[in-house]
Amino acid sequence: MKLERRYIRELVKVLATDLEDAVVLKHADQVTSGIPDLSVTWSGLTFWIEVKRGSTIEARGIQVLTATRLARQGHCFFVLYGEDSTSIFTPKGVDSRQTSSESRYTGRSSWTRRSPEPALGPASGSALLTVAVYPGTDHHAIARYIRSLHDHHKA
């Protein structure tokens, strides 16, 4: 959990810098369950982000349910910071915005060796769709992904 908080702090700084005039709010706390860690309101749209650290996504059912509900009304996604990659996932079955214009990274990571989908915690099952995988820890990729969603929405 301590490492996850560090990644969240770093991501908040990058998003605030890369997305000029964005309002980036950290919602994560020990008491509230199911609300994504961050929201980013930028250029008329709000994006909800749940941050995870490790080789698998251990999401409680309420997290996946809330993410799905938010994604149906706007934009919500999970970011997984793995050992050697940064991955973005969205709830399955939401809509066509689940594709990214950026190319996928196909390098080594702990979950891609086992299957094309990440290992998920028991409550999340196969409820998440892999959208993009980037090499290393790449907070800037998250800002680029938000830009691509924004551009797709405005098109």
Buried (B, 14 or more C-beta within 10 A) or exposed (E): EEEBBEBBEEBBEBBBEBBEEBEBEBEBEEEEEBBBBBBBBBBEBBBBBBBBBBBBBBBBBEBBBBBBBBBEEBBBBBBBBBEEBBBBBBBBEBEEBBEBEBEEBEEEBBBBEEEEBBBBBEBBEEBBBBBBBBBEBBBBBBBBBBBBBBEEEEE
